[in-house]
Amino acid sequence: MIDLNFLQTKEQKNVKRSMLFLLVRNVLVWLLIMSLVSAILLVVSQIFLANNLVDVQEQSLLVSGVNLSFSDQIDALNNTLKEVEDIQSEHVDWSEVLAEIATLVPAGNEIEQINLSSQNSSFTMKGFSRTREDLLALETALKNSSLIGNLESPLSNLLEPVDIDFKFSGNLLLKSKE
């Protein structure tokens, strides 16, 4: 098929330029419209996100205030538990200590007073022995005990042969609770 064009070459060029101009103008208009729509969407999104950020910050402040209260309560409870643990770690089962000391006292001896101290791990014992042999048996039993160390017995314990008022002192070898 044959194309007929009755326009002059100059006018043909003008028509081509006009068509090209219209095409470029239409593309630019569409790009402008799309840019405006994108800008409007971005502004709306920014406003929406700014409002949500404010809401999230308010909720975060409320939650952190509640958590701060719980955190303070937990810290107070932990401090109380630490104090209880410290007290329990210092506890000595005195009934076991007294029962063991009671098994060390042979017949013929009477304990009148016993002082036990866990703070400096010491003890003092006062009592009565019928004979010097009974007193020496008690002293030997105390020295051989795994509960007592550095037993001290004054010479006054040995001056009387019968009816002896004695006194002993020494260190307690307490078992630590771990």
JOGIFEN-V292840 format. One record per run of one state. SS is the DSSP state (alpha for helix, beta for strand, coil for the rest). FROM is the first residue (numbers start at 1). LEN is the number of residues. If there is no record, write none. Layout:
SS;FROM;LEN  SS;FROM;LEN
This chain:
coil;1;8  alpha;9;81  coil;90;4  alpha;94;11  coil;105;4  beta;109;9  coil;118;4  beta;122;10  alpha;132;13  coil;145;3  beta;148;6  coil;154;1  alpha;155;4  coil;159;3  beta;162;11  coil;173;6
